[in-house]
């Protein structure tokens, strides 16, 4: 399982809600929530789109999407 707490924090810092990010990348709020709660996996294209929406440098993708849950 992956820890998405940093991604959630970045969303809040950007003044957005999870629903806003999900909608911006073409996902329903439910689907985006499932992915953030490790019930479904993010696709590569979704990760790229989230990075663009939240201004996350591609070099930092592992920090936001591939940090193991402790």
Rosetta silent file (secondary structure, phi, psi, omega in degrees, C-alpha in Angstrom):
SEQUENCE: XXXXXXXXXXXXXXXXXXXXXXXXXXXXXXXXXXXXXXXXXXXXXXXXXXXXXXXXXXXXXXXXXXXXXX
SCORE:     score description
SCORE:     0.000 S_00000001
   1 L     0.000  146.777 -179.097    0.000    0.000    0.000 S_00000001
   2 E  -105.165  148.710  179.230    1.132    3.526   -0.755 S_00000001
   3 L   -95.035  110.716 -178.760    1.022    6.549    1.533 S_00000001
   4 L  -100.621   18.405 -178.208   -0.746    9.416   -0.245 S_00000001
   5 H   -62.503  -36.745  178.447   -0.669   11.837    2.710 S_00000001
   6 H   -66.786  -38.771  177.390    1.851   14.093    0.961 S_00000001
   7 H   -64.267  -42.504  178.238   -0.370   14.192   -2.136 S_00000001
   8 H   -63.720  -39.513  177.640   -3.387   15.068   -0.001 S_00000001
   9 H   -64.549  -41.129  178.468   -1.369   17.823    1.685 S_00000001
  10 H   -62.743  -37.222  177.906   -0.289   19.243   -1.663 S_00000001
  11 H   -61.466  -47.069  178.600   -3.936   19.311   -2.712 S_00000001
  12 H   -63.727  -42.033  179.035   -4.865   21.362    0.375 S_00000001
  13 H   -59.806  -33.253  179.917   -1.867   23.684   -0.131 S_00000001
  14 L   -79.056   -3.141 -179.384   -3.108   24.364   -3.658 S_00000001
  15 L    74.539   24.927 -178.466   -6.489   25.387   -2.208 S_00000001
  16 L  -113.363  161.778  172.880   -8.221   22.473   -3.916 S_00000001
  17 L  -102.562  162.315  177.051  -10.438   19.648   -2.752 S_00000001
  18 H   -56.773  -38.500  179.517   -9.957   16.018   -3.713 S_00000001
  19 H   -61.724  -36.495  179.678  -13.074   16.348   -5.867 S_00000001
  20 H   -64.537  -44.683 -179.400  -11.475   19.256   -7.739 S_00000001
  21 H   -66.867  -46.249  179.116   -8.352   17.271   -8.594 S_00000001
  22 H   -56.992  -46.203  179.368  -10.329   14.190   -9.567 S_00000001
  23 H   -62.903  -40.757 -178.521  -12.572   16.225  -11.831 S_00000001
  24 H   -64.102  -25.224 -179.931   -9.592   18.022  -13.407 S_00000001
  25 L  -105.017    5.584  174.098   -8.084   14.703  -14.457 S_00000001
  26 L    90.821   21.449  178.118  -11.352   13.139  -15.605 S_00000001
  27 L  -112.056  151.487  173.492  -12.262   10.960  -12.614 S_00000001
  28 L   -72.922  158.508  177.095  -15.419   10.905  -10.554 S_00000001
  29 H   -56.932  -37.779 -179.946  -15.033   11.886   -6.892 S_00000001
  30 H   -64.683  -45.813 -179.371  -15.705    8.279   -5.907 S_00000001
  31 H   -64.074  -43.327  179.705  -13.044    6.853   -8.221 S_00000001
  32 H   -63.747  -40.993  178.076  -10.443    9.393   -7.104 S_00000001
  33 H   -62.414  -42.519  177.486  -11.246    8.637   -3.453 S_00000001
  34 H   -58.522  -40.286 -179.616  -10.849    4.895   -4.066 S_00000001
  35 H   -69.067  -41.327  178.889   -7.404    5.523   -5.516 S_00000001
  36 H   -67.724  -22.854 -179.826   -6.330    7.761   -2.621 S_00000001
  37 L  -102.143   18.808  174.917   -7.485    5.071   -0.187 S_00000001
  38 L    60.357   28.082  176.605   -5.543    2.288   -1.957 S_00000001
  39 L   -96.244  -11.049  176.116   -8.699    0.521   -3.156 S_00000001
  40 L  -151.508  157.825 -177.304   -7.686    1.081   -6.795 S_00000001
  41 L   -98.200  145.924  172.686   -4.391    1.936   -8.492 S_00000001
  42 L   -73.511  140.572  173.612   -3.464    5.165  -10.235 S_00000001
  43 L   -88.200  157.451 -178.148   -2.665    4.806  -13.924 S_00000001
  44 H   -55.573  -44.934 -178.988    0.461    6.428  -15.316 S_00000001
  45 H   -63.216  -36.612  177.903   -1.532    8.995  -17.283 S_00000001
  46 H   -65.483  -41.867  177.748   -3.518    9.945  -14.167 S_00000001
  47 H   -60.567  -44.289  178.940   -0.294   10.497  -12.225 S_00000001
  48 H   -60.791  -42.883 -179.481    1.010   12.740  -15.007 S_00000001
  49 H   -67.243  -40.774  177.823   -2.215   14.773  -15.025 S_00000001
  50 H   -61.431  -42.239  178.969   -2.243   15.143  -11.238 S_00000001
  51 H   -60.017  -38.729  178.437    1.332   16.414  -11.371 S_00000001
  52 H   -68.683  -43.429 -179.146    0.318   19.063  -13.871 S_00000001
  53 H   -63.830  -40.738 -175.434   -2.734   20.141  -11.850 S_00000001
  54 H   -99.743    7.220 -179.664   -0.762   20.361   -8.583 S_00000001
  55 L    54.028   47.425  176.439    2.528   21.562  -10.109 S_00000001
  56 L   -95.506  121.413  177.339    4.448   18.546   -8.861 S_00000001
  57 L   -61.305  141.068 -178.835    7.771   18.123  -10.689 S_00000001
  58 H   -57.406  -30.154  178.995    8.007   14.748  -12.405 S_00000001
  59 H   -65.024  -19.836 -178.923   11.239   14.078  -10.469 S_00000001
  60 H   -97.726    5.612  179.739    9.173   14.124   -7.248 S_00000001
  61 H   -52.577  -45.481  179.935    6.607   11.528   -8.399 S_00000001
  62 H   -58.745  -34.566 -179.822    8.079    8.805   -6.143 S_00000001
  63 H   -65.943  -32.474 -175.522    7.665   11.061   -3.088 S_00000001
  64 H   -95.422  -28.468 -171.726    3.967   11.596   -3.782 S_00000001
  65 H  -119.195  -15.626 -173.828    2.891    8.288   -5.303 S_00000001
  66 L  -131.537   34.655  173.509    5.311    5.532   -4.269 S_00000001
  67 L   -92.447  121.509 -178.867    6.074    6.036   -0.579 S_00000001
  68 E   -64.019  145.230  175.415    5.189    2.839    1.273 S_00000001
  69 L   -71.244  132.908 -179.469    2.611    3.014    4.045 S_00000001
  70 L  -104.685    0.000    0.000    4.279    2.525    7.413 S_00000001
